[in-house]
Amino acid sequence: MNKDHRLKEKFIILCLALLFLGSILSIKAQDKKDFPFPVTPYILEENGLHVILSEDQSLPVVSVVVAYDVGSINEPPGKTGLAYLMEKLMFQGSENVNRMQHMSLINKVGGEFNATTTEDKTIFFQRVPSNQLAQVLWLESDRMRSLQISASNVEQAKQALIEELNRMKESEPYLRSFWRFDQLLYSSFAYSHPVAGDEEDVKNLTVQDVTDFYRTYYVPNNAVLTIVGKIDREKTLEDVKKYFETIPEGKETPLLPFASSPVKETIVESIEAPFAQSPGFLFGYRLPSPSSDDFYPLSIIEYILLEGNTSRIRKRLLKRERTAIQLSGGIEVRKELAVLKLFVLNNNTLMAQRSKKAIFSELHKLKTNYVPDEELKKFKNMFKRNYISKYTSSQARALFFSETFITRKILLNPSEELEKFLAVTPFDIVRVSHKYFTASSIILDIKTK
């Protein structure tokens, strides 16, 4: 074979290879799911504020969410309750807004508002007629820029929080049990102490403590602003820049405390709940990070075991064997840590022991038998319905994007993400069950007087 012929042959092979590669890339591009609705992310270069805009012309309303990447996880020892206290202070007035005026202005235009603080995020939400969007942006920007942290405001918020803590203790006989269980599940202080804080810590918080916390975490570069509803995208972005662009960027937030690796051993403890009427137990496993691929089959397992009256554990404990009188639980996520939690109440300690055996039995079945196709399909459909409901309304979509962005630091495509959950196979369920439902369970028995 001469040299020219060999070169010609190599050229043909190269062309075929490029054509094949092109077809593969084309298929992959076609497989990439589009967002099921319009959505555009921005970032303000001046201060690092993340902005997510999504148009929904179906109703003349707009939902606005400001989410801060801060919660009780960010509180140092001895200063618990700071994040929850800040939620209350955010309604106590700012440079151009009087105390409680934020609420009254939203109510006046027929809007609604809410706020929540968890272990890893703080969220402020408003839904108003679409022609009131500018006012909401002004209100949110004013308290991000210039919250009034006076001695009287801090003292009022502290007293309100202490009263709430006392009400919680009086009305919830199992509260101490929940707090202790978190200490067993999450080995570090940052992840395990209650969001509402410790009463003595709250009493000792100073104006300087609150000011430092505010200036560190309630800043543009530690927040995401999500706007969903009847908006004009370009005009809305102009308004966002008008109200938020001149707010100074905050300093870099401190790194979170190191979350130690799960202990590979079984932990069994007991605690007394003297005012509780029924004994019971808390049961759990430590799971992988929510960004792990294993989290997809584990989320489907959560449905198979606990979602709805036909789920395996719920049906067995409450209907078939009737060893439990109450059951709740599911997967809980705190930043990069996740756990599976169950709370079970029983008529007596004998029924509690039988309930535990039944739970271990159901987990063993997941390791040794494939989930039947029809059952798997049923729970995937339930998961799909619930997942889609998270972004069908403007309010739900604004919260969905805010919460997932704070957690994952990316603009999550719900269509692509949902496909990963729905692609879970019976083999995946067996595999992750063997991997995580091991001998390292955590059990806290709750005893009554």
N, C-alpha and C positions, 0 to 999 in steps of 0.2 A: 504494500500500500504506500503510495507516494505521500510526500509531506503535505501538499495542497489538499489531498483527499482527507487526510487525518484532521487538518484544521477545519475543513468544511463539516466533518462529522461532529467535532467538538462544538462547533458553532450551533449546529442543529440541536444537540443535546442541551446546550445552555439555553437556547430559546424555549425548548419544551419545559425545562425546569422553571424558567421565569414565568411562563404561561401558567404552570401548575401552582406556583407560589402566588401569582396574581389571583387565581381563582379561589385559593384558600383565604387570602386576605379579603377578597370580595365577600365570601360567605361569612367570615367573621364580622365584617362591617354590617352585613344585613342582619346578622343574629343579634347585634347590639340593640337593646331595647330602648325605645324613645320614652321620655317622660310622658305619663298619661295626662299631662296638663302643661300649660306654658309655665316656665320657671326660668328666672335669670339671676345668677349670683353676681355680686359686686363686692369690692373692698375699697373703702375710702383710704386713699394713699396717705392722707395727712395724719390719720390717727389709727388706722388698722381696723376700723369697725367693719365687720362682715354684714352684708345686706343681702337678703333674699327676697325677690319680688315674684309674685305669681298672680296672673290676672284670672279673674272669674267674674264674668259679666252676668251671671244668672240672677243675682240679687243686688239691690243698691246698698250693699253693706261692705265693710272692710274690717278685717281682723288684723290687729297689730300685736306682735309678741316681741318683747325684749327679754332675751335670756342671757344670764351671766354665768360664766364658768366658775361658779363658787358655791360651796355648800358647807355642811358641817365638817367634811373631810379637811377643809382648809384651816380649821380652828386649832390653835396650839393648846396643849394641856393647860388647864387652869382657866381657860377663856372660852369654854363651851357656851353655845347659845348665841354666838356673835352673828352667824348668818341669819338665823331666824329673827333675831332682834333687828337686823338691818331691813328685813322685809317689812316690818312694822314701821320703822323709821322712814322708809321711802314714801310713806303717805303723810308724813308730819310737816311737809312744807319744804320749799326750796326758795331760791332767790326771788323768783317772780310769782310763786304759787303759795298761797296761805295754807295753814294746817288743814288737812282733810279736803282742801279745795279740789284736788285732783279727782277725788271720788264724786264730789258734787257736780263738777263740770261734765263728767261722763254721764251721770244720771240725768242731768238736765237735758241732754240731747237724745235721751232714750237709749243710751248705750248700756253695755254691761262690762264689768271688769272682774279680774281675779288675780291672785298671786299665790305662788307656792314655793316653798323651799324644801329641798331634799338633801340627801347626803352629798350629792355632787353637782347640783345646779339650782339656780334661783330664777324663777320665771314670772314676768309680769305680762298680763294679757288684757286686751281691750277689743271689743267689737262695737262699732258705731256706724251710723249712716255714712255712706262713702264721702259725702260732702264735708264731713267733720274730720277727715284724716289729718289735715294740717294741724288742727288743734291737739290731737293725740301726739303727734310728733313733737310739737312744742312742749307739751307736758313731760314727755319721756326725756327729752333732751335737757330740760331744765333741771330735773332731779339727777340726771347723770352728771351734769356740769357743776351743780351748786346746791347739793342737799344741805339743809339746815341742821347741823348736829350741835344743838345747844344742850346745856346741862339739864334744863327742864324737859326737853324732848326725850333725851336719853333716859332720864329717870321715869318718865311716864311709860315709855316702851318697856323698861325693865319691870316695872310693877305689873303691867299687862301680861308680860311673859311669865312672871312668877305665879300670877293668879291662874293662868292657863295650865301651867305645870301642875299646880295643886288640884285643879279640876280633873286633869287627866289621871292623876294618881287615885283620886276618890272614885272616879267613874269606871276605871279599867282595872279590875282585880288581877289581871294577868300581865300588867305593864312591866313589872320588875322581871318577870320571866322572859319577856321579849327582849329586854335590854341585856340580860345575862346571856341569852342565846346568841345575840349578835357578837358578844365578846368571845364566845366559843367559835363561832363561824369565821369571824374576821379577827385575825390574831393581833393586828396593830390598833393602837388607840384611835388613830385618825379615822379609820373605817368603822369602828364599832360603837362609838359613843352616840347617845340619842341626839337627834336634830334639835330638839327643844332645849338641850343643854342640862346642866346640873344647877340646881337652885342656888347653891353657894357661889358657884362660878358667876352666874348671872348677877347676883347681888354685888359682886366685887368688880364688875366691868366698869371701866372709866370712860369719860368722854374721849380721852386720847386713844384708848383701845379701839373704840368705834370709829374714830376719825382715820386711824391708820388702816383699819380693815377696809373702809370705804374707798380710800385713795389707792389702795393696792388692787382691789378686785372689781370695783364698780366703775370700770373705765372702758372706753370704746374698744381697745384692743383685746379685751377679755369678754366681749359681748357679741351677740348676733341679733340683728334686727330683721324680723320677718314680717312682710306685709302681703296679705292675700285678700283679694276681693275685686270689686269694681274700681279699677284704677287705670290711669294712663301711665304706662311704664316710664316714659321720659319725664313727664311732669312730676311723678312721684319721686324719681331719683333726684330731680332738682330740689324738691322739698326736703328730702333726706339730707342732701348736702347743705342746704340752707340752715337747717337746725342742728345738725350733728358735726359738720366738717370742722368747725372752729373749737370743738371740745378737745383739750389737749390729750395726747396719748399718755397712758399711764406707764409706769416703770414695768419692767418684766416681772411677771408674777413668780413667786417662789415655787420651786419644784415641790411636788407632792411628796409626802413621806413615803419611804419605800414600803411596798406591800409585800410582806414575806410570803414565801411559797407555802402552800397548804401542808399541814402536818399529815403524814401518811399513817394515821392511827385512828382507832375508834375512840371517841370521847363520850363518856356517859356520866352525867351529873344529875342531881336532883335539887329542887328548890321548893320552898314552901310558899304557897299563896294563901294566906290565912283568911282572906275575905272572898275567895273564889268558892262557888257552889259545887263545881265538878272538877275531879282530877283530870289529868291528861298528859300530853307530852308535846314537845317540839322536836322535829326530826329534820335532818338536813345533810346535804353533801356539798362540798366545794366543787365548783365547775371551772372550766377553762375561761379565758378572756372572751368577751362577746365578739371580739374581732377574729376569733379562731374559726376555722371551717367546721370544727366539731359542734359549734354552737347551733348550726342549722338543724341537724338531727336531734339535738337535745331539746330544741324548741318544739319540735313535733312530738317528742316523747312527753313533754310537759302536757300537751293536749291529750295524748293517749291515756295518760295516768290521771289527769285532774280536771280536764275541761268538760263541763257539762255533766248531766246526770248519767250518761252512758259511759263515762270514762272509767277505766278499770279500777282504780283505787276508790273513787267515790262510790261506784256501784257496789263494790264488794263490802266496804265498811258500813255504808249507810243503808243499803237496801238488802243485800243478800245475807250477810252475816249479822248485821246490825250491832256491831261491836262499838261503834262510835255514835255520838249524838250531834257532833259538829265537826266539820272538816274544811280547812281552807289552806291555800298554799300555791306555790308556783315558783318560777325562776325570778330571782331578784338580781339586779345589776347595780354595782357601785363603781363607776369608772371602769377599770380593767379587771375588776373582780366580779365574779358571779357565783351564786349559790342556788341550790334547790331547797326550798323551805316547805315544811308541812306543820300545821298546827291542828292537833286532834284533841277533842274533849270526849270523855267517856263517863259512864255511870259509876264505875269503880275501877280499881287498879287491875283486877283480873281482865276486864274488857280492854284496858289499855295495853296489857301484854299481848292479848290476842290481836289487837289492831296492829301492833308492831310486827308481829309474825306475818300477818296478811300483807303488809307493805313490803317486807323483805321477799315474800313469795312472789308478788307481782313484779318486783325488780328482777328476780331470778328468771322469771318467764321471758322477760325482754332479752336476757342473755342467751337463752337456750332455744327459743322458738322465734321464727320469723313472724312478724305481725301480718295477719291475712290481708290480702290486697284490698278487699272491700272495707275492712276496718281502717286501714291506712288512708284510703281514699276519703272516707267519711271525715276523719279528723283533719286531713289536709284541706278539705272544703271548708270546715269550720275555721281553720287558721286563715285561709284565704279571705273569707268573709270579714273576719275581725281585722285583718291587716288592711284591707281596702277601706274599711270604715274609718281608718285613721287619717285619710286624706280626701274624703268625699265632700266634706263641707269646708268653707273657708276657715272656720275656726279650727277644725280638726287638722287641716293641712298646715296652718301656721304653727300649731303646736308640734306637729310631726316633724317639720323641717327644723324648728328651733331645737327640739330635744335631741334629734339624731345628729345635728351638726355639732352641738355642744359635746355630745358623747363621742362621735367618730371623727370630727374635724374635717369632714368632707360633705359635699352636697350629695346625699344618698339618692340614687335613682330607685324609687320604690318598685318599678316593674322588674328591674334586674334583680333586686334583692329578693322579691317574692318568688321569682323563678328558682332561686337557690334553695329556698325552703321547700318548694313543691317538688324539687328534684330528689329529695331524700328517699332512699330505698330501704327495704327491710333489712338488707345487709348492713347499711349505715347504722341502723338502730341497734342491731346486735353488737356491732363493733364499738360504738361509743358507750353502750351499757356496760360492756366488759371493762372498758377503760376507766370509767368514772364511778360506777356504782360498785365500789370495792368494799374492803373492810374498814375504810376510813370514814364511817358515818359519824354524825354528831347527834346525840340524843340528850335532851333535857327533860327529865320527868318532873311533872308539876304535882305537888302533893297539897291536899287541903287538910284543915284541922277537923 
